[in-house]
Amino acid sequence: MMNYKDPGYLKIKEELFRHLKVSSDAYKDSYLMRRIRARMRKLGITNFMEYYRLIRTNKKELDELLLTVAINVTEFFRDPVVWKTFERKVIPELVKIKREQHSSSLKIWSAACSTGQEPYSIAMTLYEALGENLGGFRVQILATDIDREALAVAMRGEYPVDVVEKQVPRHMIPKYFTRVSDERYRVSPKIRRLVKFQQFNLFSPRYPTGFDVIFIRNVLIYIKREAQEEIFAKLYDSLEDHGFLILGKTETILGNAAKLFKLYDLVARIYRKNLNVKPEVKKYGPGFGRR
């Protein structure tokens, strides 16, 4: 049984969010306690107060806890229906809009990109949909995450052979990867050049803007509803008027934030910006969030 009022747990939360500079009400207790207990088990600690004393005196362990809270699971082309819909419906619609606007740029944000599989999947899908010259578009993919270690992996662009061969469609592997050893594939330069990696906190007061598509998948499920509403309001401003928002398959938009977006594809959890409303933003302060 989880005791969210345990004095040691409350002190750990206070310390954790003091460093994250975000309200301790932003994340769900069930999620936080699971992540904290995961670190405690690894160290053989069973008492919250004992672990609190450790992170107060050991910055390395505090950093490990921050990364543990930020941990996620990602993969290439996660949830295939999303990628089929992105390739067959979203990209053609964007091309039509861009032609009407006489624009030759496509700007996409992979928020909470972890170790890079999602932004690289976006780049590969664009090549599959638009062809070798990307339909003449200048493509920019911004890939952000709080986790420096995950970003370092993403920037290297090297992945185990079994991961790539299991997750990437077979015909795409020779087109977009190079075998660099018996154990590793490397993402090809033409894919890597489309992606810019950057550290970013989802509770940052300022978001980048001007995006045609934002992927923010499998991170919001860990965040409380009120904090989600703040994030959705800022994502709304980050999107162009024609913009698409792509969530994880178990995620939905609730509360006041539901008015900001119109459902585009239910199965793929894709939404579009609703131009008939203006978002109201609650302030949780700077901090972080990721998938």
PEQUILIN-V95612 format. One record per residue. N is the residue number from 1. RES is the residue in one small letter. PSI is psi in degrees with one decimal (NA if undefined). OMEGA is omega in radians with two decimals (999 if undefined). NEAR is the number of other C-alpha atoms within 8 Angstrom. Layout:
<<N;RES;PSI;OMEGA;NEAR> <N;RES;PSI;OMEGA;NEAR>>
This chain:
<<1;m;134.8;-3.10;2> <2;m;122.2;3.12;5> <3;n;97.3;-3.09;5> <4;y;-5.5;3.12;8> <5;k;5.5;3.09;6> <6;d;126.5;-3.07;8> <7;p;-39.9;3.13;8> <8;g;-42.2;3.11;12> <9;y;-42.4;-3.14;13> <10;l;-36.7;3.11;10> <11;k;-37.8;3.09;10> <12;i;-44.7;3.11;11> <13;k;-45.3;-3.12;9> <14;e;-44.4;3.14;9> <15;e;-42.5;-3.12;9> <16;l;-50.2;-3.05;10> <17;f;-17.7;3.00;12> <18;r;-38.2;3.13;8> <19;h;-32.3;3.12;6> <20;l;-16.5;-3.11;9> <21;k;46.4;3.10;9> <22;v;152.3;3.13;13> <23;s;137.2;3.12;8> <24;s;-8.0;3.09;8> <25;d;0.8;-3.05;6> <26;a;-30.5;-3.08;11> <27;y;149.8;-3.14;11> <28;k;134.9;-3.14;10> <29;d;-38.0;-3.12;7> <30;s;-40.4;3.13;7> <31;y;-47.4;-3.11;9> <32;l;-44.0;-3.10;10> <33;m;-38.3;3.09;11> <34;r;-42.3;-3.10;8> <35;r;-41.5;3.12;11> <36;i;-45.6;3.12;11> <37;r;-32.3;3.11;8> <38;a;-43.0;3.09;8> <39;r;-42.7;-3.13;10> <40;m;-42.7;3.12;11> <41;r;-40.9;-3.13;9> <42;k;-31.4;-3.12;7> <43;l;-2.8;-3.12;6> <44;g;26.5;-3.14;6> <45;i;133.4;-3.12;10> <46;t;-11.1;-3.06;7> <47;n;126.3;-3.11;7> <48;f;-40.2;-3.10;12> <49;m;-37.0;3.09;10> <50;e;-41.8;3.14;10> <51;y;-35.6;3.08;12> <52;y;-44.6;3.14;12> <53;r;-34.6;3.13;8> <54;l;-48.8;-3.08;9> <55;i;-21.1;3.08;10> <56;r;-27.7;-3.05;9> <57;t;-8.5;-3.05;6> <58;n;97.7;-3.08;8> <59;k;-33.7;3.13;8> <60;k;-41.9;3.12;6> <61;e;-36.0;3.06;9> <62;l;-42.4;3.09;11> <63;d;-38.9;3.11;8> <64;e;-39.0;3.12;8> <65;l;-42.0;3.11;11> <66;l;-42.5;3.13;9> <67;l;-35.0;3.13;9> <68;t;-39.4;3.09;10> <69;v;-32.7;-3.09;9> <70;a;0.0;-3.00;11> <71;i;149.1;3.08;7> <72;n;170.8;3.08;7> <73;v;128.2;3.12;5> <74;t;164.4;3.14;9> <75;e;165.3;3.05;8> <76;f;136.2;3.03;11> <77;f;44.3;3.12;11> <78;r;130.4;-3.07;8> <79;d;83.1;-3.03;7> <80;p;-32.4;-3.11;7> <81;v;-32.0;3.11;8> <82;v;-44.4;-3.07;11> <83;w;-35.0;3.06;10> <84;k;-42.6;3.13;8> <85;t;-40.6;3.10;10> <86;f;-45.1;-3.09;9> <87;e;-43.3;-2.96;13> <88;r;-22.0;-3.11;9> <89;k;-52.5;-3.02;8> <90;v;-50.4;-3.10;10> <91;i;-48.1;3.08;11> <92;p;-37.5;3.12;9> <93;e;-39.5;3.08;8> <94;l;-42.0;3.12;9> <95;v;-44.7;3.13;8> <96;k;-46.2;3.14;8> <97;i;-44.5;-3.10;9> <98;k;-38.5;3.10;11> <99;r;-40.8;3.13;9> <100;e;-32.5;3.14;7> <101;q;-3.9;-3.04;6> <102;h;41.0;-3.14;6> <103;s;142.3;-3.14;7> <104;s;21.2;-3.13;9> <105;s;145.6;3.01;9> <106;l;127.7;-3.07;10> <107;k;120.5;-3.04;12> <108;i;142.2;3.13;13> <109;w;124.4;2.98;12> <110;s;96.6;-3.12;14> <111;a;134.0;-3.06;13> <112;a;60.4;-3.00;14> <113;c;-10.1;3.14;14> <114;s;-128.1;-3.04;15> <115;t;14.2;2.90;10> <116;g;-6.6;-3.07;14> <117;q;-37.5;-3.11;13> <118;e;-53.1;3.14;13> <119;p;-35.1;3.08;13> <120;y;-35.0;3.05;13> <121;s;-38.8;3.08;10> <122;i;-48.0;-3.12;8> <123;a;-44.3;3.13;12> <124;m;-40.5;-3.14;10> <125;t;-37.6;3.09;10> <126;l;-42.1;3.08;12> <127;y;-41.1;3.14;11> <128;e;-38.5;-3.07;8> <129;a;-35.8;-2.98;10> <130;l;-15.4;-3.14;9> <131;g;-180.0;-2.97;9> <132;e;-32.2;3.13;6> <133;n;14.3;3.11;8> <134;l;33.7;3.09;12> <135;g;17.9;-3.12;7> <136;g;5.4;-3.12;6> <137;f;146.5;2.91;9> <138;r;113.4;-3.04;8> <139;v;130.5;3.03;10> <140;q;123.3;3.07;11> <141;i;113.8;3.05;13> <142;l;126.9;-3.13;14> <143;a;118.2;-3.04;15> <144;t;154.1;3.07;15> <145;d;158.4;3.09;16> <146;i;-25.8;-2.95;12> <147;d;109.4;-3.13;10> <148;r;-38.5;-3.12;8> <149;e;-41.9;3.10;6> <150;a;-41.6;3.12;11> <151;l;-35.6;3.10;16> <152;a;-41.7;3.07;9> <153;v;-45.0;-3.12;11> <154;a;-43.3;-3.10;13> <155;m;-30.8;3.06;8> <156;r;-35.6;3.09;7> <157;g;27.2;3.12;10> <158;e;135.2;-3.05;10> <159;y;150.7;-3.14;9> <160;p;145.9;-3.12;9> <161;v;-44.1;-3.08;10> <162;d;-33.1;3.11;6> <163;v;-50.5;-3.11;8> <164;v;-45.4;-3.07;12> <165;e;-22.9;3.09;10> <166;k;-35.2;-2.95;7> <167;q;-27.8;-3.07;9> <168;v;132.1;3.08;10> <169;p;137.1;-2.97;8> <170;r;-41.1;-3.07;6> <171;h;-16.5;-3.10;6> <172;m;-20.7;-3.04;8> <173;i;-52.1;-3.14;11> <174;p;-20.4;-3.14;7> <175;k;-32.4;-2.95;6> <176;y;3.5;3.13;11> <177;f;153.7;3.02;10> <178;t;132.2;3.08;9> <179;r;116.7;-3.07;8> <180;v;-12.2;3.08;8> <181;s;179.5;3.09;6> <182;d;-22.0;-3.01;6> <183;e;-11.5;-2.97;7> <184;r;145.4;2.88;11> <185;y;150.0;3.03;14> <186;r;137.1;3.09;12> <187;v;139.1;-3.05;12> <188;s;154.3;-3.11;9> <189;p;-36.1;-3.08;6> <190;k;-25.2;3.04;7> <191;i;-45.4;-3.08;12> <192;r;-32.8;-3.08;10> <193;r;-18.5;3.14;7> <194;l;-15.6;-2.95;10> <195;v;130.3;3.02;13> <196;k;122.3;-3.13;9> <197;f;142.5;-3.07;10> <198;q;140.4;3.06;9> <199;q;136.3;-3.09;10> <200;f;143.5;3.10;9> <201;n;129.5;-3.11;12> <202;l;-16.4;3.06;9> <203;f;14.7;3.04;12> <204;s;142.5;-3.13;11> <205;p;-23.4;-3.12;6> <206;r;129.6;3.11;4> <207;y;149.0;2.98;8> <208;p;157.9;-3.03;5> <209;t;172.5;3.02;8> <210;g;24.7;-3.04;8> <211;f;142.2;3.02;13> <212;d;-32.7;3.14;13> <213;v;138.7;2.99;12> <214;i;124.1;2.97;15> <215;f;120.6;3.01;11> <216;i;89.6;-2.90;14> <217;r;131.5;2.99;13> <218;n;35.1;3.00;11> <219;v;-36.2;-3.04;12> <220;l;-21.2;3.14;12> <221;i;-17.9;-3.13;8> <222;y;-3.3;-3.00;8> <223;i;140.6;-3.13;11> <224;k;156.0;-3.01;12> <225;r;-43.0;-3.11;8> <226;e;-39.6;3.11;8> <227;a;-34.4;3.05;12> <228;q;-41.6;-3.10;10> <229;e;-37.7;3.08;14> <230;e;-44.3;-3.13;13> <231;i;-45.3;3.14;10> <232;f;-38.0;3.13;10> <233;a;-39.2;3.13;13> <234;k;-34.6;3.05;10> <235;l;-37.2;3.10;10> <236;y;-46.8;-3.14;11> <237;d;-24.2;-3.14;8> <238;s;-21.8;-3.10;11> <239;l;145.2;2.90;16> <240;e;163.9;-3.08;10> <241;d;-30.1;3.14;7> <242;h;8.0;-2.89;9> <243;g;155.2;3.13;12> <244;f;140.6;3.07;13> <245;l;125.2;-3.07;12> <246;i;118.5;-3.10;13> <247;l;174.5;3.03;12> <248;g;161.6;-2.97;10> <249;k;-18.7;3.12;10> <250;t;5.9;-3.05;6> <251;e;150.3;3.07;11> <252;t;169.9;-3.13;6> <253;i;121.5;-3.04;6> <254;l;168.1;3.02;8> <255;g;-150.8;-3.12;8> <256;n;-28.4;-3.12;7> <257;a;-24.3;-3.12;12> <258;a;-24.6;-3.13;9> <259;k;-17.0;-3.04;9> <260;l;-21.8;-3.02;15> <261;f;149.6;3.08;11> <262;k;137.1;3.13;10> <263;l;129.4;3.12;9> <264;y;-44.0;3.11;8> <265;d;112.5;-3.04;8> <266;l;-47.4;-3.06;7> <267;v;-42.1;-3.12;8> <268;a;-4.1;-3.13;10> <269;r;51.8;3.12;15> <270;i;134.2;-3.11;13> <271;y;163.1;3.03;12> <272;r;154.1;-3.13;12> <273;k;133.1;3.09;14> <274;n;114.9;-3.03;10> <275;l;-3.3;-3.06;7> <276;n;7.4;-3.12;4> <277;v;164.3;3.06;7> <278;k;126.4;-3.07;6> <279;p;146.8;2.99;8> <280;e;127.3;-3.02;6> <281;v;125.2;2.95;8> <282;k;145.9;-3.06;8> <283;k;114.7;3.03;5> <284;y;-7.3;3.13;10> <285;g;167.6;3.14;10> <286;p;152.9;-3.11;11> <287;g;-141.2;3.14;12> <288;f;164.0;3.04;12> <289;g;152.4;3.10;11> <290;r;172.2;-3.08;15> <291;r;NA;999;14>>
